[in-house]
Amino acid sequence: MGTKIKKKQCINYQKSKVSRQVKSPKDDFSLPSARFSHVHLDVVGPLPPFKGYKYCLTEVYRFTRWPEIQQSVGLKKIPTILLGIHTAFKEDINASSAELVYGSNLRLPGQFLQANSVKTEPSGFLDLLRQHFRDLRPVAASSHSSVQIFVYKELVNCSHMFVRRDAVNRPLQQPYDGAFQVLQRKEKAYKIQVKDKPIWISLNRLKPVFRFKEPSASVSNDITRRAGKARALGAIARRCKINESVSGI
């Protein structure tokens, strides 16, 4: 038992041991009230360099799931890829992104020469389109992740953290750096003091540092008092043994 406790408190052992990594829960987004009112932005990369660019900006409209990519990287295949994504049927919303944006699906290149036997008056089509958009209601997104949530309970009150190194490690290189002092806590990120510089780090990369607890003043005094009493009892026992040996002689 004592060996396990000492090993758990060892800093080098904690930096080398990977037992479980933190997987914090994802936040839930409230449903948007209208189309194009909520847009997700993200930077994708680094990609293979093309004309000096390695990153591209992506946009996803939450209501319609309509994706857009700013062609800063100059990729010629992006329009074709987006066309397939826009017209792909999504089971959770029972429609495609194009249907939620335009009211009908996009015509793919292979469908340009097909004859349309359905004739609709422009005014009637406009009324149907307006009614279709009035009936639209947002649908909660489905989660396809099977990752089990795990967060160390000690992350809430521990004073120092290890930070996981998200890179290819050299042979025998410890996967964690630290220990670093915690300056500020938020729900998904902690501010850590790293080499005289405060840095915000994701909760998923952190691991609490286990240390020996310093005894309080009352506990220290009690230990000292008990040790003194034990020494006194030991001295008395030794004198008794000496007296017994002398009387026996």
Summary of the structure (lengths in Angstrom):
residues: 249
radius of gyration: 33.4
end to end distance: 46.9
largest distance: 130.2
contacts: 516
relative contact order: 0.12
helix: 34%
strand: 22%
